[in-house]
Amino acid sequence: MDTARSEHWGLSQTVTNWDSVDTYKDRHQSIASWLPDQIIANRVVAIFREPNSTCSTYVQSGKAGVITTVIRFSQSSPIDECAKAVEATTAVIDQIPR
């Protein structure tokens, strides 16, 4: 196995108490770099990058938010953590209550 090309990454999902994506964004402006929102399955998906090789998505679910986070453990890993976070969110978005 070519360890230089290995994909060393992890994924987690968290449910948080935020009443809107805008409130979440306002509260986390100083610690996250926000990318343009995407529309997936007619829902707004916010995407944000943190400085530690982490990228996350945020989807509103009632009075809560569902955050999908991908972290890249190895700087030599060829993955795009934001693409993986969006891919994982897309895979489960129909299971997240509105």
Number of C-alpha atoms within 10 A of each C-alpha: 5 5 9 11 12 13 16 15 17 13 16 12 16 10 14 15 13 17 14 16 18 12 10 17 18 9 12 13 11 8 12 17 14 17 13 9 14 14 11 14 10 7 14 15 24 22 25 23 20 13 9 9 16 21 27 28 28 27 24 25 18 13 11 17 21 22 21 23 25 25 23 20 14 15 11 13 16 13 17 16 22 21 14 21 26 22 13 18 24 15 10 10 16 12 9 13 11 12
